Every structure is written in structure tokens, then in C-alpha cells.
């Protein structure tokens, strides 16, 4: 990245930084590193406010950052697959809707289809939702209505919110092994709302 791009000065010639004293070079390198760090964090921050494909990319990046193999679907109707040890998988359907899940929500149709057409014996189907993403996570409604949640429990499918996955990513920054164990717990949970780590 050039100095002009980093500092936002389009008129500054690219050769200028080579003429500057050593302290300039050091500061420029630090700005470049900080800019890269910010972009990386913002990528995971999308877990808090995106839906659909944008959210799906951040979900995949999160599980990859935790050290899991992730198979991204070519078909938008197919689930994102997270490969766990011992031939187990998470089949994650990322909701396109920003509404709380209700009994007749199309998202539940996708869950039912993944259970019947894609899931194998050691798989867990997970619905990932971001209801009311323009609100702060603490102000949002429940991820699913009572009837929808009861149906998910009967189907033995789990539901998790974007903010819960974001909190899991935050945990991984300091305690990656603990975060990976929580992913194992997500697979082990036999249906219903998954409660991730407490948000910081």
C-alpha cells in the first residue's frame, strides 16, 4: 500500500516516502499494520449487523479462524459446512431474513430440508439468524418465537444469533481452545437456542 493511499492524500507522489527521514517510514509501517488490523476486525464485526450472503462470509471466516475446515456452498440454498473431528459436521443455514423466526418462517423450511436431504448421522443442523440487526444486540428481540423454538427442539436443530457467534470469536482472541470447545458444545446440543459466551 502506498503512502498516499494510507494517508489519504491523492496528490502526494509515491516516491515521497523514500525521501523522508527514518521516523516517517516507521510511522507509515505502523499505520499500515493498524489499517490491516482494523479491516480484519471489521470483517468479524459484520456478524453483528449483516444478513444473507454478507453474514455467511463472516460466519465462514469465523470458523476458519478457529481452525476448522469450512466448506462454502456454491448453491445459495445449500448449508455452510463446518467439519469437526471424528467425522462430525455442523450444517449451518444462514438466514436471509432479519425478522425473528416464527413457526411459518421460510428459514424453518430450509432447516427441515437440510435435515432430510443433507444431514448424516453425525451432523447437527444450525440456523444462524440476526433479527433486527440495526439495533444494538442488547436491544434486539428474541431470535425465535416460542412455537418456532419448540419446533427446532423437536427437530433437534439448533439456533444461534450473529452476536453469539461474535462473542465466540472475541473469546477466541484470548482463549482459542475454549472457543473451539464451545463449537463442540454447539454440535452436542440436541436442539434449541444456543447460548454462546457472555459478550464483552
C-alpha positions in Angstrom: 0.0 0.0 0.0 1.4 3.4 -1.0 1.9 6.3 1.4 -0.7 8.3 -0.4 -3.2 5.5 -0.1 -2.6 5.1 3.6 -2.6 8.8 4.4 -5.5 9.7 2.0 -3.5 12.3 0.1 -4.1 11.6 -3.6 -1.8 14.4 -4.7 1.2 13.1 -2.8 3.8 11.4 -5.1 4.6 7.8 -4.2 8.4 8.5 -4.2 8.0 11.0 -1.3 8.2 8.4 1.4 11.6 7.3 0.2 12.9 10.8 0.7 11.6 11.1 4.2 13.6 10.5 7.4 13.6 7.0 9.1 10.9 8.0 11.6 8.5 8.6 8.8 9.0 5.0 7.5 8.4 3.6 10.9 5.2 5.5 11.4 4.0 4.6 7.9 4.5 0.9 8.6 2.7 1.2 11.8 -0.3 2.9 10.1 -0.4 0.1 7.5 -0.4 -2.6 10.2 -3.1 -0.8 12.2 -5.2 -0.4 9.0 -4.9 -4.1 8.2 -5.9 -5.0 11.8 -9.0 -2.7 11.6 -10.1 -4.3 8.4 -9.7 -7.8 9.9 -11.8 -6.8 13.0 -14.5 -5.1 10.8 -14.8 -8.4 8.8 -15.8 -10.2 12.0 -17.9 -7.2 13.2 -20.3 -8.0 10.3 -21.5 -10.9 12.5 -23.4 -8.2 14.4 -25.3 -6.5 11.6 -25.3 -8.5 8.4 -27.8 -11.0 7.0 -27.7 -13.3 4.0 -24.5 -13.7 1.9 -22.6 -11.0 3.8 -23.3 -12.7 7.1 -22.5 -16.1 5.5 -19.0 -14.9 4.5 -18.3 -13.7 8.1 -19.6 -16.9 9.6 -17.3 -19.0 7.4 -14.3 -16.7 8.2 -15.1 -17.1 11.9 -15.0 -20.9 11.9 -11.9 -20.8 9.7 -10.1 -18.5 12.2 -10.9 -21.1 14.9 -9.0 -23.7 12.9 -12.0 -25.7 11.5 -12.3 -26.7 7.9 -15.2 -24.9 6.2 -16.9 -25.9 3.0 -18.7 -22.9 1.5 -21.7 -23.7 -0.6 -21.8 -23.0 -4.3 -25.6 -23.0 -4.2 -27.1 -20.3 -2.0 -29.8 -22.8 -0.8 -27.2 -25.2 0.5 -25.8 -25.1 4.0 -22.3 -23.9 5.0 -20.5 -27.0 6.4 -18.1 -26.8 9.3 -16.0 -30.0 9.6 -15.3 -31.2 13.2 -13.1 -34.1 14.4 -14.5 -37.7 14.3 -16.5 -37.3 11.1 -18.9 -34.8 12.6 -20.2 -31.7 10.9 -22.2 -28.5 11.5 -24.6 -27.7 8.7 -25.3 -24.0 9.1 -28.1 -22.3 7.3 -27.6 -18.5 7.4 -30.9 -16.7 7.4 -31.5 -14.0 4.8 -34.4 -12.6 6.8 -33.8 -10.0 9.6 -37.0 -11.0 11.3 -37.3 -13.2 14.4 -38.0 -16.8 13.3 -41.7 -17.8 13.6 -43.4 -21.1 13.1 -44.1 -20.4 9.4 -40.8 -18.7 8.6 -39.2 -19.9 5.3 -36.0 -20.4 7.3 -37.5 -23.4 9.1 -38.3 -24.9 5.7 -34.6 -24.7 4.9 -33.7 -26.4 8.2 -36.2 -29.2 7.5 -34.8 -29.7 4.1 -31.2 -29.8 5.3 -32.2 -32.4 7.9 -33.8 -34.6 5.3 -31.6 -34.1 2.3 -28.1 -33.3 3.5 -27.6 -34.3 7.2 -25.9 -37.5 8.1 -26.0 -39.4 11.4 -23.2 -37.3 13.0 -24.3 -33.9 11.7 -26.0 -31.1 13.5 -28.2 -28.6 11.6 -27.8 -25.0 12.9 -29.9 -22.0 11.9 -27.9 -18.7 12.2 -30.1 -15.6 12.5 -29.6 -11.8 13.0 -33.0 -10.4 13.9 -33.3 -6.6 13.9 -29.6 -6.1 13.1 -29.9 -2.3 13.1 -30.5 -2.4 16.9 -27.7 -3.0 19.5 -27.6 -6.7 20.4 -28.8 -6.0 23.9 -32.0 -4.3 22.5 -33.0 -7.0 20.0 -36.0 -9.3 20.2 -35.7 -13.0 20.9 -34.2 -14.9 18.0 -37.3 -17.1 17.6 -40.9 -17.2 18.8 -42.0 -19.9 21.2 -43.6 -22.1 18.6 -40.6 -21.9 16.3 -38.2 -22.7 19.1 -40.3 -25.7 20.1 -40.3 -27.0 16.6 -36.5 -26.6 16.3 -36.1 -28.5 19.6 -38.3 -31.3 18.2 -36.3 -31.4 15.1 -33.1 -31.5 17.2 -31.8 -28.5 15.3 -30.0 -25.5 17.0 -30.4 -21.8 16.5 -27.6 -19.3 17.2 -27.5 -15.5 16.7 -24.8 -13.4 15.0 -24.0 -11.6 18.2 -23.5 -15.0 20.0 -21.0 -16.1 17.3 -19.3 -12.7 17.5 -18.9 -13.3 21.3 -17.4 -16.7 20.5 -14.9 -15.1 18.1 -14.0 -12.5 20.7 -13.3 -15.3 23.2 -11.0 -17.0 20.6 -8.7 -14.0 20.6 -7.5 -14.8 24.1 -8.8 -18.4 24.6 -8.9 -20.2 21.3 -9.1 -23.7 22.9 -12.1 -22.7 25.0 -13.8 -21.2 21.9 -13.2 -24.4 20.0 -14.8 -26.4 22.9 -17.9 -24.1 22.6 -18.2 -25.1 19.0 -18.1 -28.7 20.1 -20.9 -27.8 22.6 -22.9 -26.3 19.7 -22.7 -29.7 17.9 -23.5 -31.6 21.1 -26.6 -29.5 22.0 -29.7 -31.5 20.9 -31.9 -28.7 19.7 -32.9 -25.2 20.7 -31.3 -21.9 21.3 -27.5 -22.0 21.8 -26.2 -19.6 24.4 -22.7 -18.6 23.5 -20.1 -16.9 25.8 -21.1 -13.7 27.5 -20.4 -10.7 25.4 -17.6 -8.4 26.5 
